[in-house]
């Protein structure tokens, strides 16, 4: 996955349990786990802001981009999509 979530790193630096972070941010531990494990499809800016406030960090401390194969799976332009992603003609 090209976007890597480093919440675990900040939790370790702050010596904060996941449950405490979820409580302080105001999200369920299950939703925090989805985000933390990189399974989230999106994150609200308000949630990102709350995470940064509680962990005393910047968004770049929690999220980073790494090149990977997932970037090749989708392109907003139909003609740029791999053939496997196009509907049958």
Secondary structure, 3 states (H helix, E strand, C coil): CCEEECHHHHHHHHCCCHHHHHHHHCCCHHHHHHHHCCCCCCCCHHHHHHHHHHHCCCHHHHEEECCCHHHHCCCCCHHHCCHHHCCCC
